[in-house]
Amino acid sequence: MAESNKPSGYTPQQVPMERNLLIAFVLIGAVMWISQTYFSPPPKKPASPPQTVSQPAAGGATPAPAPKPAPVETTVSPVKPAPNASPEQVLPHLVIQTDLYRVEFSNQGGTVRSWQLRQYHGSDGKPLDLVNTAAGLDFPFSLYFNGAKPSNDINWRWYGQKADPDGLGVTYQYSDGRTNVRKVFRFQQHSYSTEVATQVTQDGKPIPHLLEWRGGFGDLTVASAAANQRTLYFDVTQNKLVEQNAKAASNGPATASGNFSFGGLADNYFAAVFLPESGSSMQTVTFADRVKTPLDGTPQPFTGVALGDGDANRYDLFVGPKDLNLLGKINPKLTQIVDFGWFWFLAKPLFQIVNYVNGQFVRNYGWSIVLVTIAINFALFPLKINSMKSMRKMQALKPQIDAINSKYKGIGLRDPRKGDQNQEVMDLYKKHGVNPMGGCLPMILQIPFFIAFYKVFSVSVEMRGASWLWVSDLSQPEHLAIRILPIVMIASQFIMQKMTPQAAGDPAQQKMMMLMPLVFGFMFYNFPSGLVLYYLTSNLVSMLQQWFFNKTSLANVAAESVLPPKKTGRK
């Protein structure tokens, strides 16, 4: 996988949770190790879409053998009035509907007013609209000029509108005698790929321009939607995916140009990506637009983008879910917009395995997670056995450790003799081949899988909206007043502690360790349900493995290996 470049302006919100999870686990593991070594303790309402009225497509009937064309609908919605607009200029909105899209156009500016994905829904239960209808800015596919501009604002003029006979395309044209604008949109019935072409001339001379999508993109029904959005482009020369958020444009639009294989806009699960003709250069502009959303009346800094490749633009356009299979078929490099993070080498295969189990066996992502988690834990069982043996040895050494502690009873932490005490304990461990970090091994083993699973739920659109039993969305916390999975997970942590051999009997230290499940419960309460399900399943499997260890001779063998030999004599 190519390196992802995080330029100045790349917000820490892209990677903080991944980093914070790692820090949290490391700190908890450090607390456990320090306690064992030095203190001898046990171890988420947009406006409803306008009503539509069917209007037959121009061009006559479709020949009988051909499939029935998608209907071209019109809808009357409020539009921003333009000066001196005559009634015949103001046309009803045009709706083009395919199996995957419902896209609403206005002939005011020849722009998009709504772009719904029919197979996806927002948190409000309605079809997901990728356009921020409350932004109040130029609408998507307005034209942006960062050089010479036309003599009037062509983004709010009334255009001539001509729908394609099959209902899968539309052409908009505008002219004031000096300035001429042409926009062409062409859709496919069963694909997320679209063709877009634009051309602007003034006095017969072409004017370089870019296509805009501003004011927000993606799932705008989730809390803090602005934090998930970013612009992106793939620099072929450097073989890097470059991402920027609103902070990059906090002091004004941020411009980049070069040999880019694609560029666009994305949130965690969806993307609008423009792919220029092969060999074309491309310019991208990142904006920071502080606007409202239909869900939240508080303005937020949303990322916007404008893209162009010269005097005339011609793009293949992908607007849809960040599905690895779909993206790979369009352009293999597009798969990089699904950011699996630092542990991509583990997170991506993990997702592919869960996806395979779901597709081939259980047809439910929740049960797929359960099965894959069981498999992971049994694959790691040989390593866990060593950890269990180490904990059992430490428990068997408790009398000797107690004797050392009694020898240095009452000395303070700053007393030089405290170092002697710790050294004697470490020498005892060394003599009997005991690793004081052995009890932390299960947690250390969990860290990469935990972070990998977190990234899977954060970026895999397949997990978005996936249900399991009472959980309606595995990528979100439970939508219940009291969340069941974290509570059960806390209970399993307590039981695990009771089953695990305890290396020391200091009541104060034992109480501190008993707080660890509550700390984990606090951490996990607002995590994705699928992540909690993974950890809970891992706990349950570990409990079974610990029970097996305790019931077999392995535990006794481990203990006897550090105990003094029994004296024997003859009668």
DOVOPA-429017 format. One record per residue (C-alpha): residue in one letter; x, y, z. Coordinates in steps of 0.1 Angstrom, whole numbers, plus 5000, padded with zeros to 4 digits. Each point is the difference from the previous one (the first is absolute). Layout:
<gufis>
AXYZ
...
</gufis>
This chain:
<gufis>
M500050005000
A501350344991
E500850245027
S497450255010
N501350355003
K498650215029
P500850374990
S499850305022
G496450065008
Y499249635004
T497950005031
P501049785029
Q496449874999
Q501049764973
V502249795022
P499450105036
M497849715011
E502349754985
R502950165019
N498050055032
L498949645000
L503649884998
I501150245027
A497149885023
F500949644996
V503750075005
L499350205032
I497749735014
G502649744992
A502750215016
V497950045032
M499549625001
W503749934995
I501250265025
S497549875026
Q501249644994
T503750085000
Y500350275027
F497049965022
S499349624995
P496350044992
P498049754981
P500050054969
K476251874783
K492450644943
P500850074965
A497250154980
S497849744982
P500649964963
P497550204980
Q497049824985
T500549894964
V497750014970
S500949774972
Q500750154966
P500549794969
A503550034985
A500450184967
G500749804969
G497049764997
A499549645010
T502849765006
P500349704976
A498449695013
P503149785003
A501950265021
P499650015038
K497650255015
P501950335004
A500250165034
P497350265005
V500850374998
E498150185028
T499550365007
T499450165033
V499150365009
S502350125028
P500850355012
V503050154982
K501950325004
P498350264977
A502250174974
P499650364988
N497750044970
A499149634998
S497149934978
P497549725008
E501149794970
Q503650015013
V499249845034
L499649634994
P499049745025
H502849815014
L501149704980
V500549665018
I502049734985
Q499649665017
T502049694996
D500249685020
L502650165022
Y499350384998
R497350265003
V501650334987
E498150324999
F501150284977
S499050374997
N500350204968
Q501150295022
G503749964995
G499649654986
T500949875035
V499149705022
R497650075029
S499949645013
W502049694995
Q498549705018
L501449665003
R497049774998
Q501649705017
Y501350195030
H498250195028
G501050275025
S499549995037
D496550134995
G499049694980
K499650194967
P501949954968
L503550155004
D500450344983
L503650094994
V499250374994
N499750245029
T496750164992
A500450265028
A503550134990
G498750314981
L503150004977
D500449934963
F498549664994
P502149704989
F501250024964
S500150385000
L503050144983
Y503050165017
F502450244984
N503350075016
G501250214971
A498050204974
K496349995007
P496950044978
S498350344999
N497149885022
D499449735027
I499149704978
N499449785030
W496650175007
R498850064964
W497249804984
Y501349734976
G498349824971
Q499349645010
K499849704977
A499549655015
D501349704981
P497349774984
D500949715023
G499750205031
L503749945010
G501550344991
V499550374997
T501750294982
Y499950365013
Q500950304978
Y500250375008
S500950314978
D499850375005
G501550084967
R503550025013
T500349715025
N499049654990
V499849715024
R499349634993
K499649735026
V499449634992
F499149735025
R499749634990
F499049725024
Q499949624999
Q497149805012
H501949755020
S503350175009
Y501350275023
S502150144971
T498950324983
E501450214972
V500250385004
A501250264975
T500150375002
Q501150294977
V500050385004
T500950264974
Q499850374999
D500250194967
G500949674984
K503049945023
P500149715025
I500150095037
P501749755024
H497749905028
L499549745026
L496949805013
E499050065036
W498549795027
R499850225031
G498150035033
G500349645011
F500049654986
G499149655011
D498049895030
L498850325016
T497749835024
V502749895024
A501350215029
S503150214991
A499749924963
A502550274991
A502849835019
N499849694976
Q500350194967
R503150074980
T501250074964
L502449764984
Y502049944969
F502549744988
D503350154989
V501349764973
T503550165000
Q500549945037
N497849695001
K498250155031
L496450055011
V499750355014
E497250095023
Q499050345014
N497250125022
A498550355007
K503050105022
A502249994969
A497950294986
S499550195032
N502050294986
G498549984965
P499549744972
A502949754998
T500949924964
A502049714986
S500649894964
G501949734982
N499749664985
F497149875021
S498349674991
F496950115020
G498850275024
G496950075020
L498250005033
A499349735026
D498849925035
N500549685018
Y497849794979
F499250194967
A501950184973
A499550224970
V503149944978
F500850164967
L502249814976
P501550214971
E500849874966
S503249804999
G503150225000
S498150325010
S501250235026
M497750105028
Q499650295025
T498249975033
V498950275024
T499149935036
F497550235018
A498950045036
D496350095000
R498450075034
V496449904994
K497149835017
T498549664992
P496449885000
L500749815032
D502050265019
G499350375000
T503550085013
P502450104972
Q502949774996
P503250024978
F499149774971
T502649914974
G499250104963
V501849924968
A500350144964
L501749804973
G501050074964
D502449904973
G500150304975
D497850204977
A497449714998
N499449735025
R499149644993
Y499949755029
D498949665009
L498350055034
F499549755028
V497550115027
G499249725024
P501249775028
K503649935007
D499649644991
L503449844992
N498649774973
L498250294982
L503050235003
G502549744988
K498049944968
I500150374991
N503650065009
P502249795023
K501550315016
L496550115011
T500149735027
Q502450215019
I497350255009
V498849735025
D502550095027
F500749705023
G502550205020
W503349915016
F499149635003
W498749974964
F502149694995
L497849835026
A496850204997
K499549954963
P500549625001
L497849985031
F497250184982
Q500449784970
I499849695022
V496950135018
N498450094967
Y500849664986
V498549825030
N496950224997
G499649934963
Q500749635000
F498649885033
V497950205025
R498650294980
N500350235030
Y502950215010
G499449975037
W500349624999
S503050034976
I501850215026
V499249745026
L501449724979
V503150184989
T500750115036
I499749645012
A502549894972
I502550285010
N499949905037
F500649634993
A502850094976
L501650205028
F499349735027
P503649865000
L501350345009
K497350045026
I501049675016
N503450145007
S498450315016
M497849785022
K503049795011
S501950325009
M497050125021
R499849665017
K503750015008
M499750355015
Q497149875022
A502149715012
L502950245008
K497750215022
P501449875034
Q503550084990
I499050344987
D498150075033
A503249915018
I502050254981
N497350275005
S500149935038
K503750045000
Y499750354987
K496750095018
G499550365007
I502650154976
G498950294978
L500150024962
R502950245001
D502049785024
P503249864982
R499149665014
K496850004979
G502349934970
D501549705019
Q496549875006
N499050034964
Q503349834990
E499349705022
V496649964986
M501350024964
D502849755009
L497449765013
Y498050034968
K503249954980
K501149695019
H496749834993
G499650124964
V497050225008
N499150294978
P498350275020
M498650144967
G498549664992
G496650105015
C499950304977
L500549804969
P496349944992
M499450385001
I503150064979
L498749754974
Q496650185000
I501450344991
P500649964962
F496849804995
F498050255020
I501350304980
A499649814968
F496449925008
Y499350365010
K501250114966
V497949744982
F496950145017
S501150364994
V500649974962
S498249694986
V496750104985
E499049645001
M499950025038
R497950324999
G496549915009
A500849635005
S497749865027
W500449725026
L497349885023
W498950315018
V502850224986
S498850214971
D503450124988
L503249835008
S502050314990
Q498350215027
P499449975037
E496849825010
H496950214996
L498749915034
A499650215032
I502249745017
R502549834978
I500149635006
L503249894983
P502450225021
I498349905032
V500349634991
M503650064991
I500750165034
A498549695017
S502249774979
Q503150205010
F499249955037
I499549624995
M503249984981
Q501950165029
K498449755024
M501149714978
T503650134994
P502749895025
Q500850295023
A503650075007
A499750195032
G497650075028
D500350375008
P496450115004
A500750364988
Q501649874968
Q497349754994
K497350285003
M502050214975
M500049714975
M496349945006
L499450354986
M501549904967
P496749864986
L498250325009
V502850204982
F499549784969
G496250035003
F500350385000
M502349994969
F497749764981
Y496650155008
N500150244970
F502049774977
P498449834970
S497849715010
G501949774977
L503350085018
V498449935034
L498649674986
Y503649914989
Y501450075034
L497249835019
T500349694978
S503850005006
N499450015038
L497549714998
V502549794980
S502850095024
M497849905030
L499549664983
Q503749964994
Q500950105036
W497549755013
F501649734978
F503450105014
N498950005036
K498349664996
T503049824984
S503449905014
L501650294983
A499350235029
N501549765026
V503049934978
A500750384998
A499650045037
E502249705009
S502850124978
V500750295024
L499349835033
P502849845021
P500249624995
K498249795025
K502349825025
T499949624999
G501449755024
R500249635008
K498349845029
</gufis>
